[in-house]
Amino acid sequence: MTSAEATVSAYWTALEARDWDAVAGLLADDVVYHLPQTRERIVGRESFLRFHQEYPDGWHLTVVRAVASGRRAATWISCAHRGEELAATSFFDLDDAGLVREVTEFWPVAYEPPPGREHLAERY
């Protein structure tokens, strides 16, 4: 079994390279991919791969930060796509063989904060 940090690093490297065979080799057969913002769930290696293969091309990923412990990892990535920089946070659970069995990925959408907390927060 490889470390969660090594597996997740290989996962992002393979996704950026569009190396679908390498991505497939990192996934459990029954991998589950959760996208809470859109309330979507993709189940199974083939569906996961197809979802990413069919996504409009032109995106590029950079890992900003990764942390791992045991069979779990979390990453913060930056995704450049169509002139935009989008941030995402992903949580990974690996199975006993060190394969990715579950990914929950959050793609925050920027919005203006509600009024009334200017005294608490600094804008950047």
N, CA, C and O atoms as CSV, one atom per row, in Angstrom:
chain,resi,resn,atom,element,x,y,z
A,1,MET,N,N,0.847,-1.180,0.000
A,1,MET,CA,C,0.000,0.000,0.000
A,1,MET,C,C,0.892,1.241,0.000
A,1,MET,O,O,1.847,1.327,0.771
A,2,THR,N,N,0.573,2.199,-0.868
A,2,THR,CA,C,1.296,3.457,-0.873
A,2,THR,C,C,0.613,4.431,0.083
A,2,THR,O,O,-0.514,4.203,0.522
A,3,SER,N,N,1.308,5.509,0.396
A,3,SER,CA,C,0.724,6.493,1.304
A,3,SER,C,C,-0.392,7.251,0.602
A,3,SER,O,O,-0.421,7.352,-0.624
A,4,ALA,N,N,-1.305,7.782,1.400
A,4,ALA,CA,C,-2.402,8.580,0.842
A,4,ALA,C,C,-1.839,9.801,0.130
A,4,ALA,O,O,-2.354,10.200,-0.914
A,5,GLU,N,N,-0.797,10.392,0.678
A,5,GLU,CA,C,-0.190,11.573,0.053
A,5,GLU,C,C,0.367,11.235,-1.332
A,5,GLU,O,O,0.178,12.000,-2.278
A,6,ALA,N,N,1.046,10.104,-1.454
A,6,ALA,CA,C,1.595,9.694,-2.749
A,6,ALA,C,C,0.483,9.374,-3.743
A,6,ALA,O,O,0.575,9.730,-4.918
A,7,THR,N,N,-0.559,8.709,-3.276
A,7,THR,CA,C,-1.672,8.367,-4.162
A,7,THR,C,C,-2.366,9.618,-4.678
A,7,THR,O,O,-2.648,9.728,-5.871
A,8,VAL,N,N,-2.640,10.554,-3.790
A,8,VAL,CA,C,-3.336,11.770,-4.189
A,8,VAL,C,C,-2.464,12.634,-5.099
A,8,VAL,O,O,-2.968,13.251,-6.036
A,9,SER,N,N,-1.185,12.679,-4.833
A,9,SER,CA,C,-0.271,13.410,-5.719
A,9,SER,C,C,-0.279,12.792,-7.113
A,9,SER,O,O,-0.333,13.507,-8.113
A,10,ALA,N,N,-0.225,11.471,-7.175
A,10,ALA,CA,C,-0.273,10.779,-8.467
A,10,ALA,C,C,-1.609,11.006,-9.169
A,10,ALA,O,O,-1.656,11.127,-10.393
A,11,TYR,N,N,-2.687,11.063,-8.401
A,11,TYR,CA,C,-4.036,11.303,-8.940
A,11,TYR,C,C,-4.092,12.642,-9.661
A,11,TYR,O,O,-4.529,12.713,-10.809
A,12,TRP,N,N,-3.644,13.721,-8.982
A,12,TRP,CA,C,-3.708,15.052,-9.605
A,12,TRP,C,C,-2.761,15.155,-10.798
A,12,TRP,O,O,-3.091,15.788,-11.801
A,13,THR,N,N,-1.588,14.536,-10.691
A,13,THR,CA,C,-0.640,14.547,-11.808
A,13,THR,C,C,-1.250,13.850,-13.024
A,13,THR,O,O,-1.154,14.348,-14.145
A,14,ALA,N,N,-1.874,12.704,-12.797
A,14,ALA,CA,C,-2.489,11.949,-13.897
A,14,ALA,C,C,-3.678,12.693,-14.495
A,14,ALA,O,O,-3.848,12.698,-15.715
A,15,LEU,N,N,-4.512,13.328,-13.649
A,15,LEU,CA,C,-5.640,14.102,-14.175
A,15,LEU,C,C,-5.145,15.265,-15.036
A,15,LEU,O,O,-5.666,15.490,-16.129
A,16,GLU,N,N,-4.155,15.996,-14.557
A,16,GLU,CA,C,-3.618,17.124,-15.319
A,16,GLU,C,C,-3.065,16.651,-16.667
A,16,GLU,O,O,-3.216,17.338,-17.677
A,17,ALA,N,N,-2.433,15.492,-16.679
A,17,ALA,CA,C,-1.844,14.947,-17.913
A,17,ALA,C,C,-2.877,14.271,-18.813
A,17,ALA,O,O,-2.555,13.868,-19.931
A,18,ARG,N,N,-4.107,14.145,-18.337
A,18,ARG,CA,C,-5.146,13.398,-19.060
A,18,ARG,C,C,-4.675,11.967,-19.348
A,18,ARG,O,O,-4.971,11.393,-20.396
A,19,ASP,N,N,-3.929,11.412,-18.379
A,19,ASP,CA,C,-3.431,10.044,-18.480
A,19,ASP,C,C,-4.473,9.140,-17.850
A,19,ASP,O,O,-4.383,8.778,-16.677
A,20,TRP,N,N,-5.469,8.783,-18.659
A,20,TRP,CA,C,-6.634,8.070,-18.140
A,20,TRP,C,C,-6.302,6.679,-17.624
A,20,TRP,O,O,-6.949,6.189,-16.699
A,21,ASP,N,N,-5.300,6.044,-18.213
A,21,ASP,CA,C,-4.885,4.733,-17.701
A,21,ASP,C,C,-4.292,4.867,-16.302
A,21,ASP,O,O,-4.559,4.043,-15.428
A,22,ALA,N,N,-3.487,5.909,-16.095
A,22,ALA,CA,C,-2.900,6.135,-14.774
A,22,ALA,C,C,-3.987,6.480,-13.755
A,22,ALA,O,O,-3.960,5.981,-12.630
A,23,VAL,N,N,-4.941,7.326,-14.139
A,23,VAL,CA,C,-6.046,7.662,-13.238
A,23,VAL,C,C,-6.797,6.387,-12.876
A,23,VAL,O,O,-7.070,6.139,-11.702
A,24,ALA,N,N,-7.132,5.580,-13.878
A,24,ALA,CA,C,-7.878,4.337,-13.639
A,24,ALA,C,C,-7.146,3.432,-12.662
A,24,ALA,O,O,-7.776,2.781,-11.829
A,25,GLY,N,N,-5.825,3.383,-12.755
A,25,GLY,CA,C,-5.030,2.536,-11.874
A,25,GLY,C,C,-5.013,2.993,-10.424
A,25,GLY,O,O,-4.597,2.243,-9.541
A,26,LEU,N,N,-5.462,4.219,-10.172
A,26,LEU,CA,C,-5.491,4.762,-8.812
A,26,LEU,C,C,-6.867,4.643,-8.155
A,26,LEU,O,O,-7.017,4.916,-6.964
A,27,LEU,N,N,-7.868,4.234,-8.935
A,27,LEU,CA,C,-9.246,4.210,-8.455
A,27,LEU,C,C,-9.717,2.800,-8.120
A,27,LEU,O,O,-9.402,1.846,-8.832
A,28,ALA,N,N,-10.468,2.675,-7.039
A,28,ALA,CA,C,-11.158,1.426,-6.741
A,28,ALA,C,C,-12.258,1.227,-7.781
A,28,ALA,O,O,-12.772,2.202,-8.329
A,29,ASP,N,N,-12.621,-0.016,-8.055
A,29,ASP,CA,C,-13.690,-0.304,-9.026
A,29,ASP,C,C,-14.970,0.446,-8.696
A,29,ASP,O,O,-15.657,0.944,-9.588
A,30,ASP,N,N,-15.287,0.523,-7.400
A,30,ASP,CA,C,-16.552,1.113,-6.952
A,30,ASP,C,C,-16.372,2.524,-6.399
A,30,ASP,O,O,-17.120,2.945,-5.517
A,31,VAL,N,N,-15.387,3.253,-6.910
A,31,VAL,CA,C,-15.131,4.619,-6.447
A,31,VAL,C,C,-16.413,5.449,-6.497
A,31,VAL,O,O,-17.234,5.285,-7.399
A,32,VAL,N,N,-16.574,6.338,-5.522
A,32,VAL,CA,C,-17.722,7.248,-5.484
A,32,VAL,C,C,-17.172,8.672,-5.475
A,32,VAL,O,O,-16.314,9.015,-4.662
A,33,TYR,N,N,-17.680,9.491,-6.391
A,33,TYR,CA,C,-17.243,10.880,-6.558
A,33,TYR,C,C,-18.428,11.778,-6.249
A,33,TYR,O,O,-19.426,11.773,-6.971
A,34,HIS,N,N,-18.315,12.559,-5.159
A,34,HIS,CA,C,-19.392,13.444,-4.704
A,34,HIS,C,C,-19.088,14.884,-5.105
A,34,HIS,O,O,-17.962,15.352,-4.936
A,35,LEU,N,N,-20.088,15.585,-5.633
A,35,LEU,CA,C,-19.998,17.004,-5.957
A,35,LEU,C,C,-21.160,17.708,-5.257
A,35,LEU,O,O,-22.222,17.885,-5.854
A,36,PRO,N,N,-20.969,18.114,-3.985
A,36,PRO,CA,C,-22.072,18.677,-3.206
A,36,PRO,C,C,-22.722,19.919,-3.809
A,36,PRO,O,O,-23.934,20.086,-3.679
A,37,GLN,N,N,-21.957,20.800,-4.465
A,37,GLN,CA,C,-22.555,22.026,-5.001
A,37,GLN,C,C,-23.627,21.740,-6.047
A,37,GLN,O,O,-24.617,22.465,-6.144
A,38,THR,N,N,-23.429,20.694,-6.819
A,38,THR,CA,C,-24.408,20.355,-7.855
A,38,THR,C,C,-25.275,19.165,-7.454
A,38,THR,O,O,-26.140,18.725,-8.211
A,39,ARG,N,N,-25.026,18.655,-6.249
A,39,ARG,CA,C,-25.750,17.492,-5.743
A,39,ARG,C,C,-25.653,16.310,-6.717
A,39,ARG,O,O,-26.642,15.634,-6.999
A,40,GLU,N,N,-24.432,16.080,-7.223
A,40,GLU,CA,C,-24.193,14.955,-8.131
A,40,GLU,C,C,-23.319,13.916,-7.439
A,40,GLU,O,O,-22.478,14.240,-6.600
A,41,ARG,N,N,-23.541,12.671,-7.809
A,41,ARG,CA,C,-22.709,11.569,-7.341
A,41,ARG,C,C,-22.438,10.679,-8.549
A,41,ARG,O,O,-23.359,10.270,-9.256
A,42,ILE,N,N,-21.165,10.388,-8.772
A,42,ILE,CA,C,-20.748,9.500,-9.861
A,42,ILE,C,C,-20.219,8.236,-9.200
A,42,ILE,O,O,-19.352,8.308,-8.329
A,43,VAL,N,N,-20.727,7.092,-9.601
A,43,VAL,CA,C,-20.358,5.827,-8.968
A,43,VAL,C,C,-19.686,4.916,-9.989
A,43,VAL,O,O,-20.211,4.694,-11.081
A,44,GLY,N,N,-18.522,4.394,-9.622
A,44,GLY,CA,C,-17.806,3.433,-10.442
A,44,GLY,C,C,-16.683,4.065,-11.246
A,44,GLY,O,O,-16.766,5.217,-11.672
A,45,ARG,N,N,-15.619,3.269,-11.444
A,45,ARG,CA,C,-14.424,3.740,-12.154
A,45,ARG,C,C,-14.739,4.220,-13.566
A,45,ARG,O,O,-14.283,5.291,-13.967
A,46,GLU,N,N,-15.506,3.450,-14.319
A,46,GLU,CA,C,-15.776,3.825,-15.719
A,46,GLU,C,C,-16.568,5.129,-15.805
A,46,GLU,O,O,-16.277,5.970,-16.655
A,47,SER,N,N,-17.553,5.303,-14.945
A,47,SER,CA,C,-18.334,6.542,-14.946
A,47,SER,C,C,-17.473,7.725,-14.524
A,47,SER,O,O,-17.596,8.811,-15.090
A,48,PHE,N,N,-16.605,7.528,-13.536
A,48,PHE,CA,C,-15.699,8.572,-13.084
A,48,PHE,C,C,-14.805,9.021,-14.238
A,48,PHE,O,O,-14.667,10.215,-14.502
A,49,LEU,N,N,-14.203,8.053,-14.918
A,49,LEU,CA,C,-13.308,8.383,-16.032
A,49,LEU,C,C,-14.063,9.104,-17.147
A,49,LEU,O,O,-13.587,10.107,-17.679
A,50,ARG,N,N,-15.212,8.600,-17.488
A,50,ARG,CA,C,-16.001,9.219,-18.564
A,50,ARG,C,C,-16.411,10.650,-18.200
A,50,ARG,O,O,-16.383,11.536,-19.055
A,51,PHE,N,N,-16.790,10.879,-16.945
A,51,PHE,CA,C,-17.152,12.211,-16.482
A,51,PHE,C,C,-16.007,13.182,-16.747
A,51,PHE,O,O,-16.224,14.274,-17.273
A,52,HIS,N,N,-14.791,12.787,-16.385
A,52,HIS,CA,C,-13.638,13.665,-16.581
A,52,HIS,C,C,-13.220,13.767,-18.047
A,52,HIS,O,O,-12.816,14.840,-18.497
A,53,GLN,N,N,-13.309,12.688,-18.784
A,53,GLN,CA,C,-12.951,12.714,-20.204
A,53,GLN,C,C,-13.891,13.602,-21.009
A,53,GLN,O,O,-13.469,14.242,-21.972
A,54,GLU,N,N,-15.155,13.645,-20.623
A,54,GLU,CA,C,-16.148,14.415,-21.371
A,54,GLU,C,C,-16.273,15.862,-20.904
A,54,GLU,O,O,-16.997,16.649,-21.514
A,55,TYR,N,N,-15.575,16.218,-19.827
A,55,TYR,CA,C,-15.624,17.607,-19.352
A,55,TYR,C,C,-14.966,18.491,-20.410
A,55,TYR,O,O,-13.960,18.091,-20.994
A,56,PRO,N,N,-15.510,19.683,-20.671
A,56,PRO,CA,C,-14.903,20.553,-21.697
A,56,PRO,C,C,-13.412,20.747,-21.458
A,56,PRO,O,O,-12.984,21.078,-20.352
A,57,ASP,N,N,-12.632,20.537,-22.508
A,57,ASP,CA,C,-11.178,20.572,-22.395
A,57,ASP,C,C,-10.674,21.993,-22.152
A,57,ASP,O,O,-11.419,22.966,-22.273
A,58,GLY,N,N,-9.410,22.083,-21.812
A,58,GLY,CA,C,-8.772,23.372,-21.629
A,58,GLY,C,C,-8.460,23.684,-20.181
A,58,GLY,O,O,-7.918,24.753,-19.899
A,59,TRP,N,N,-8.780,22.796,-19.248
A,59,TRP,CA,C,-8.519,23.045,-17.833
A,59,TRP,C,C,-7.120,22.577,-17.448
A,59,TRP,O,O,-6.573,21.641,-18.031
A,60,HIS,N,N,-6.561,23.252,-16.453
A,60,HIS,CA,C,-5.244,22.894,-15.917
A,60,HIS,C,C,-5.287,22.988,-14.408
A,60,HIS,O,O,-5.838,23.933,-13.843
A,61,LEU,N,N,-4.696,21.993,-13.764
A,61,LEU,CA,C,-4.749,21.871,-12.310
A,61,LEU,C,C,-3.383,22.107,-11.681
A,61,LEU,O,O,-2.354,21.690,-12.212
A,62,THR,N,N,-3.398,22.782,-10.543
A,62,THR,CA,C,-2.195,22.969,-9.738
A,62,THR,C,C,-2.560,22.672,-8.292
A,62,THR,O,O,-3.533,23.213,-7.767
A,63,VAL,N,N,-1.785,21.817,-7.653
A,63,VAL,CA,C,-2.015,21.536,-6.234
A,63,VAL,C,C,-1.380,22.659,-5.419
A,63,VAL,O,O,-0.183,22.926,-5.527
A,64,VAL,N,N,-2.193,23.300,-4.613
A,64,VAL,CA,C,-1.726,24.371,-3.746
A,64,VAL,C,C,-1.252,23.784,-2.419
A,64,VAL,O,O,-0.208,24.171,-1.893
A,65,ARG,N,N,-2.033,22.846,-1.885
A,65,ARG,CA,C,-1.687,22.227,-0.609
A,65,ARG,C,C,-2.314,20.848,-0.535
A,65,ARG,O,O,-3.421,20.626,-1.026
A,66,ALA,N,N,-1.590,19.922,0.086
A,66,ALA,CA,C,-2.100,18.570,0.308
A,66,ALA,C,C,-1.693,18.115,1.706
A,66,ALA,O,O,-0.566,18.346,2.143
A,67,VAL,N,N,-2.611,17.476,2.389
A,67,VAL,CA,C,-2.329,16.883,3.697
A,67,VAL,C,C,-2.903,15.472,3.700
A,67,VAL,O,O,-3.909,15.192,3.048
A,68,ALA,N,N,-2.249,14.595,4.441
A,68,ALA,CA,C,-2.714,13.213,4.475
A,68,ALA,C,C,-2.403,12.599,5.827
A,68,ALA,O,O,-1.450,12.979,6.507
A,69,SER,N,N,-3.233,11.642,6.193
A,69,SER,CA,C,-3.038,10.881,7.417
A,69,SER,C,C,-3.715,9.535,7.230
A,69,SER,O,O,-4.900,9.465,6.904
A,70,GLY,N,N,-2.966,8.483,7.435
A,70,GLY,CA,C,-3.537,7.145,7.266
A,70,GLY,C,C,-4.056,6.959,5.855
A,70,GLY,O,O,-3.324,7.150,4.884
A,71,ARG,N,N,-5.334,6.583,5.743
A,71,ARG,CA,C,-5.940,6.357,4.426
A,71,ARG,C,C,-6.803,7.537,3.989
A,71,ARG,O,O,-7.712,7.369,3.176
A,72,ARG,N,N,-6.530,8.723,4.518
A,72,ARG,CA,C,-7.297,9.907,4.149
A,72,ARG,C,C,-6.359,11.022,3.718
A,72,ARG,O,O,-5.220,11.121,4.176
A,73,ALA,N,N,-6.877,11.865,2.816
A,73,ALA,CA,C,-6.106,13.019,2.362
A,73,ALA,C,C,-7.067,14.138,1.991
A,73,ALA,O,O,-8.244,13.908,1.711
A,74,ALA,N,N,-6.539,15.345,1.998
A,74,ALA,CA,C,-7.300,16.519,1.574
A,74,ALA,C,C,-6.380,17.392,0.737
A,74,ALA,O,O,-5.188,17.511,1.023
A,75,THR,N,N,-6.944,17.999,-0.296
A,75,THR,CA,C,-6.152,18.888,-1.141
A,75,THR,C,C,-6.906,20.171,-1.415
A,75,THR,O,O,-8.136,20.221,-1.407
A,76,TRP,N,N,-6.132,21.190,-1.655
A,76,TRP,CA,C,-6.628,22.469,-2.155
A,76,TRP,C,C,-5.963,22.610,-3.506
A,76,TRP,O,O,-4.736,22.597,-3.602
A,77,ILE,N,N,-6.760,22.743,-4.549
A,77,ILE,CA,C,-6.203,22.901,-5.887
A,77,ILE,C,C,-6.670,24.210,-6.496
A,77,ILE,O,O,-7.660,24.808,-6.073
A,78,SER,N,N,-5.928,24.628,-7.497
A,78,SER,CA,C,-6.324,25.752,-8.333
A,78,SER,C,C,-6.547,25.182,-9.725
A,78,SER,O,O,-5.724,24.428,-10.242
A,79,CYS,N,N,-7.662,25.552,-10.317
A,79,CYS,CA,C,-8.006,25.061,-11.658
A,79,CYS,C,C,-8.166,26.263,-12.584
A,79,CYS,O,O,-9.030,27.114,-12.374
A,80,ALA,N,N,-7.333,26.316,-13.595
A,80,ALA,CA,C,-7.452,27.361,-14.612
A,80,ALA,C,C,-8.312,26.802,-15.742
A,80,ALA,O,O,-8.027,25.738,-16.292
A,81,HIS,N,N,-9.387,27.552,-16.081
A,81,HIS,CA,C,-10.275,27.092,-17.140
A,81,HIS,C,C,-10.968,28.295,-17.770
A,81,HIS,O,O,-11.627,29.080,-17.087
A,82,ARG,N,N,-10.810,28.423,-19.069
A,82,ARG,CA,C,-11.468,29.492,-19.827
A,82,ARG,C,C,-11.245,30.878,-19.227
A,82,ARG,O,O,-12.179,31.671,-19.102
A,83,GLY,N,N,-10.006,31.157,-18.861
A,83,GLY,CA,C,-9.648,32.469,-18.344
A,83,GLY,C,C,-9.975,32.704,-16.887
A,83,GLY,O,O,-9.753,33.807,-16.386
A,84,GLU,N,N,-10.491,31.714,-16.191
A,84,GLU,CA,C,-10.828,31.845,-14.777
A,84,GLU,C,C,-9.921,30.967,-13.939
A,84,GLU,O,O,-9.465,29.916,-14.390
A,85,GLU,N,N,-9.665,31.401,-12.728
A,85,GLU,CA,C,-8.973,30.587,-11.726
A,85,GLU,C,C,-10.014,30.176,-10.701
A,85,GLU,O,O,-10.624,31.027,-10.054
A,86,LEU,N,N,-10.216,28.895,-10.552
A,86,LEU,CA,C,-11.183,28.370,-9.598
A,86,LEU,C,C,-10.451,27.554,-8.542
A,86,LEU,O,O,-9.519,26.812,-8.856
A,87,ALA,N,N,-10.870,27.692,-7.307
A,87,ALA,CA,C,-10.286,26.908,-6.224
A,87,ALA,C,C,-11.216,25.758,-5.881
A,87,ALA,O,O,-12.437,25.889,-5.964
A,88,ALA,N,N,-10.636,24.639,-5.499
A,88,ALA,CA,C,-11.435,23.491,-5.079
A,88,ALA,C,C,-10.748,22.811,-3.902
A,88,ALA,O,O,-9.522,22.811,-3.786
A,89,THR,N,N,-11.558,22.241,-3.048
A,89,THR,CA,C,-11.070,21.444,-1.938
A,89,THR,C,C,-11.623,20.038,-2.115
A,89,THR,O,O,-12.820,19.849,-2.331
A,90,SER,N,N,-10.746,19.066,-2.020
A,90,SER,CA,C,-11.142,17.679,-2.230
A,90,SER,C,C,-10.722,16.830,-1.040
A,90,SER,O,O,-9.625,16.982,-0.504
A,91,PHE,N,N,-11.612,15.938,-0.641
A,91,PHE,CA,C,-11.350,15.011,0.448
A,91,PHE,C,C,-11.356,13.597,-0.126
A,91,PHE,O,O,-12.279,13.213,-0.846
A,92,PHE,N,N,-10.321,12.828,0.197
A,92,PHE,CA,C,-10.130,11.492,-0.348
A,92,PHE,C,C,-10.146,10.448,0.756
A,92,PHE,O,O,-9.593,10.662,1.835
A,93,ASP,N,N,-10.784,9.318,0.477
A,93,ASP,CA,C,-10.703,8.134,1.320
A,93,ASP,C,C,-10.162,7.010,0.456
A,93,ASP,O,O,-10.663,6.770,-0.643
A,94,LEU,N,N,-9.140,6.321,0.949
A,94,LEU,CA,C,-8.547,5.212,0.227
A,94,LEU,C,C,-8.993,3.890,0.842
A,94,LEU,O,O,-9.315,3.820,2.028
A,95,ASP,N,N,-9.006,2.851,0.024
A,95,ASP,CA,C,-9.352,1.528,0.541
A,95,ASP,C,C,-8.105,0.856,1.114
A,95,ASP,O,O,-7.037,1.467,1.162
A,96,ASP,N,N,-8.236,-0.391,1.546
A,96,ASP,CA,C,-7.118,-1.107,2.164
A,96,ASP,C,C,-5.955,-1.328,1.200
A,96,ASP,O,O,-4.815,-1.497,1.633
A,97,ALA,N,N,-6.235,-1.329,-0.098
A,97,ALA,CA,C,-5.178,-1.518,-1.100
A,97,ALA,C,C,-4.511,-0.196,-1.483
A,97,ALA,O,O,-3.575,-0.187,-2.282
A,98,GLY,N,N,-4.983,0.914,-0.923
A,98,GLY,CA,C,-4.401,2.217,-1.241
A,98,GLY,C,C,-5.004,2.881,-2.464
A,98,GLY,O,O,-4.453,3.852,-2.982
A,99,LEU,N,N,-6.147,2.357,-2.936
A,99,LEU,CA,C,-6.826,2.943,-4.087
A,99,LEU,C,C,-7.881,3.944,-3.615
A,99,LEU,O,O,-8.452,3.791,-2.535
A,100,VAL,N,N,-8.131,4.961,-4.423
A,100,VAL,CA,C,-9.134,5.970,-4.097
A,100,VAL,C,C,-10.508,5.316,-4.174
A,100,VAL,O,O,-10.911,4.830,-5.231
A,101,ARG,N,N,-11.224,5.305,-3.057
A,101,ARG,CA,C,-12.569,4.717,-3.051
A,101,ARG,C,C,-13.653,5.780,-2.944
A,101,ARG,O,O,-14.811,5.523,-3.271
A,102,GLU,N,N,-13.273,7.002,-2.475
A,102,GLU,CA,C,-14.268,8.059,-2.362
A,102,GLU,C,C,-13.574,9.416,-2.462
A,102,GLU,O,O,-12.521,9.642,-1.865
A,103,VAL,N,N,-14.192,10.312,-3.233
A,103,VAL,CA,C,-13.721,11.689,-3.357
A,103,VAL,C,C,-14.934,12.597,-3.157
A,103,VAL,O,O,-15.970,12.411,-3.796
A,104,THR,N,N,-14.797,13.567,-2.274
A,104,THR,CA,C,-15.816,14.600,-2.117
A,104,THR,C,C,-15.131,15.909,-2.466
A,104,THR,O,O,-14.153,16.304,-1.832
A,105,GLU,N,N,-15.662,16.581,-3.492
A,105,GLU,CA,C,-14.984,17.751,-4.049
A,105,GLU,C,C,-15.886,18.975,-3.972
A,105,GLU,O,O,-17.020,18.962,-4.450
A,106,PHE,N,N,-15.369,20.020,-3.368
A,106,PHE,CA,C,-16.104,21.274,-3.215
A,106,PHE,C,C,-15.518,22.331,-4.137
A,106,PHE,O,O,-14.327,22.635,-4.077
A,107,TRP,N,N,-16.374,22.889,-4.994
A,107,TRP,CA,C,-15.991,23.967,-5.907
A,107,TRP,C,C,-16.742,25.217,-5.481
A,107,TRP,O,O,-17.851,25.467,-5.953
A,108,PRO,N,N,-16.142,26.009,-4.586
A,108,PRO,CA,C,-16.847,27.198,-4.082
A,108,PRO,C,C,-17.082,28.224,-5.183
A,108,PRO,O,O,-16.268,28.403,-6.088
A,109,VAL,N,N,-18.190,28.867,-5.072
A,109,VAL,CA,C,-18.542,29.960,-5.978
A,109,VAL,C,C,-18.386,31.256,-5.190
A,109,VAL,O,O,-18.901,31.381,-4.079
A,110,ALA,N,N,-17.678,32.214,-5.769
A,110,ALA,CA,C,-17.482,33.494,-5.079
A,110,ALA,C,C,-18.806,34.243,-4.977
A,110,ALA,O,O,-19.633,34.187,-5.887
A,111,TYR,N,N,-18.998,34.940,-3.867
A,111,TYR,CA,C,-20.195,35.754,-3.674
A,111,TYR,C,C,-19.858,36.879,-2.714
A,111,TYR,O,O,-18.876,36.803,-1.975
A,112,GLU,N,N,-20.655,37.896,-2.729
A,112,GLU,CA,C,-20.464,39.029,-1.828
A,112,GLU,C,C,-21.001,38.659,-0.451
A,112,GLU,O,O,-22.074,38.067,-0.341
A,113,PRO,N,N,-20.258,39.005,0.600
A,113,PRO,CA,C,-20.741,38.678,1.939
A,113,PRO,C,C,-21.951,39.530,2.304
A,113,PRO,O,O,-22.113,40.642,1.800
A,114,PRO,N,N,-22.788,39.006,3.173
A,114,PRO,CA,C,-23.948,39.794,3.603
A,114,PRO,C,C,-23.505,40.994,4.435
A,114,PRO,O,O,-22.461,40.932,5.084
A,115,PRO,N,N,-24.264,42.071,4.432
A,115,PRO,CA,C,-23.894,43.257,5.215
A,115,PRO,C,C,-23.973,42.976,6.714
A,115,PRO,O,O,-24.701,42.093,7.167
A,116,GLY,N,N,-23.207,43.750,7.460
A,116,GLY,CA,C,-23.309,43.667,8.901
A,116,GLY,C,C,-22.160,42.974,9.592
A,116,GLY,O,O,-22.151,42.888,10.820
A,117,ARG,N,N,-21.192,42.477,8.849
A,117,ARG,CA,C,-20.058,41.850,9.524
A,117,ARG,C,C,-18.728,42.490,9.128
A,117,ARG,O,O,-17.664,41.892,9.285
A,118,GLU,N,N,-18.809,43.714,8.613
A,118,GLU,CA,C,-17.606,44.420,8.183
A,118,GLU,C,C,-16.623,44.602,9.337
A,118,GLU,O,O,-15.412,44.641,9.121
A,119,HIS,N,N,-17.139,44.712,10.562
A,119,HIS,CA,C,-16.285,44.903,11.724
A,119,HIS,C,C,-15.557,43.611,12.123
A,119,HIS,O,O,-14.657,43.642,12.962
A,120,LEU,N,N,-15.942,42.491,11.533
A,120,LEU,CA,C,-15.345,41.202,11.894
A,120,LEU,C,C,-14.381,40.668,10.849
A,120,LEU,O,O,-13.478,39.893,11.166
A,121,ALA,N,N,-14.571,41.083,9.606
A,121,ALA,CA,C,-13.812,40.458,8.523
A,121,ALA,C,C,-13.064,41.487,7.704
A,121,ALA,O,O,-13.542,42.601,7.490
A,122,GLU,N,N,-11.895,41.105,7.253
A,122,GLU,CA,C,-11.113,41.909,6.332
A,122,GLU,C,C,-11.298,41.328,4.945
A,122,GLU,O,O,-11.167,40.119,4.757
A,123,ARG,N,N,-11.596,42.164,3.983
A,123,ARG,CA,C,-11.767,41.697,2.591
A,123,ARG,C,C,-10.399,41.634,1.908
A,123,ARG,O,O,-9.536,42.476,2.161
A,124,TYR,N,N,-10.211,40.672,1.075
A,124,TYR,CA,C,-8.980,40.585,0.274
A,124,TYR,C,C,-9.312,40.211,-1.135
A,124,TYR,O,O,-8.415,40.086,-1.968
